[in-house]
Amino acid sequence: MRWFEGVRNSFRYAEEGVMYALATQRNMQIHFLLAFLVMIFCLVLDVSRLEVILVFFAIILVVGAELANTAIESLVDLVTEDYHKLAKIAKDTAAAAVLLAALHAVIVGLLVFHDKLWPLQLRTFSKAGVEWYLVAMGPVMIGYFVIRTFITRKRRLNNERRATD
């Protein structure tokens, strides 16, 4: 009986975590609203079982990343209320995980719903069955972050040199 009670408490605590995040985090509310709308699309449009699985995986990935982000932000705030470079890094990288999960969900959504929402669109670039712009998003995003990282690093080094002069 104690085992069952422990399992039940685990589920209750997890439920409280989701409810807390949903009640206090604007982005979680947005994710839940969009997830609800996407599930309605799955019911209304002719979506295969595999596509539904992909959509649910994308939704769970986004919500899970947002929950982890909320937990990390709360822990950082518990440890320090003052600004600290490492606290910023922890919060920013947790937010980046949510961003990547959300981008993944957008790509899954475009792949699943594209033909169902825009059936008459001309597809001159879509010979292989995958839209060219979706394939191009990967290198463009990687290039953006690499270039942005080098620019930011160069600025930071210049600022540190000025501070020591």
N, C-alpha and C positions, 0 to 999 in steps of 0.2 A: 504494500500500500504506500510506503514511503517513496518507492521508486516512481509510482504513478503521480504522486503529489509533486515530486521534483520536476518531472516532465511537464506537468500542468503549469507549474510556476514558471518554468522556462518559456513556455508559449505565452503566458500572461505578460511576462517582462518584455518579450519581443513585441507583443501587441502594444504595450505601453510606449515602447520606443518608436514604433511607427506612428502612433497617435500623437506623440509629442512632436515629432518632426513635421507631421502634417498640420498640426495646430500652430506651430511657431515658425516654420520655414516657408517663405514665399515660393522659393523654387520648387520645393516638394509639392506644394499645392498646384503649381503649373504642371509639373510632371504627372500628377494624378489626373488632372483635367485632360491633358493630352492623351494619356493612356486610356482614359474612358472613351474619348472620341475615336481613338484608333481601334479599340475593341468594337465599337459600334460599326465602324467601317468594315471590320472583319465579318460581322454578322450580316451586313447589308450587301456587301460586294461578294463576288464569287472568289473566295480565298481558299486555297487548298490547305489541307491539314499541315503540311510541311511549312507553308507560309505562316500559318497561325503560330506554330512552334517558334519560328524565327522571330515573329513579332513579340510573343510573350518573353522570349529570352532577352530581347532588346529592352523591353519594359523593365524586367527584373534587374537587368544590369544597371540601368539608369537609377532606379529606386535604391538598389543596393549601394551604388556609388554615392548617392545623395545621403543615405543614412551614415555611411562611413565618414563622409565629409562633415556631417553634423557632429558625430562623435569626436572627431579629431579637433574640430573648432572648439567644442565644449571642453575637452581636455586641455587644450592650449590656454583657454581663458581661465581654467581652474588653476593652472600652474603659474601664470603671470598675467597681470592686467597691463603691465608696462609693455612698450614696444620692444621687441627683440627680433633680431635678424632671423634666428632659427624658428621662432614662432611664426614669422611671416612665411618662411619657406614651407613649414608644415601645412599652414592654411592654404597657401597658393598651390602646392602640389596636390592636396586633397581636392581642391576645386578643379584642378586640371583633370583629375580622374573622372569627375562628373562631366566635364566638357567632352572628353573623349568618348565616354559612354553615350552621351547625348548625340554626338556626331555619328556614332555607330548606329544609334536608333534611327536617325534621319536617313542614313544610307539604306538601312533595311526597309524603312517605310517607303522610300522612293523606289527601291527595287520591287517591293511587293505590290504597291498600289499604282505604280506608274501606268501600266497598260490598262488597268481597270478605271482609272480616272481620266486618262487622256487617250482613248482608243484610236482616235483619228489623226493623232499627231504624226507628222512625217518623221521618219527615222533614217535619215541618210547615213548617219554615223553608227548605226546600230546593227552592223552586220553579224556580230558574234552573239547577239542577244543580250548584251549588257550595254547600257547607255554609256557613251564615251565620257560624258562629264562626270559620271560616278567613278569611273576608273581613274580619271585625271585628278580627282580630289585628293587621293593619297599622296602622290608626289608634290602637289601644290602645297598641301598642309605641312608635309615634312620640310619642304624648302622654306616655307614661311617661318617655321619655328627655328630652323637652323640659322637662317639669316638674322632673325630677330635676336637669337641668343648671342651671336657674334657681335651685333651692334650694341646690345646691352652690356656685354662684357667689356667691350672697348670703352664705352662711356664710363663704366664703373672704374676701370683702371685709370682713365684720365682724371676722374674726380678724386681718386685716391692719391694720385701723383700731385695734384694741386693742393690737396689737404696737407701733404707732408712737406711741400715747399715753403 
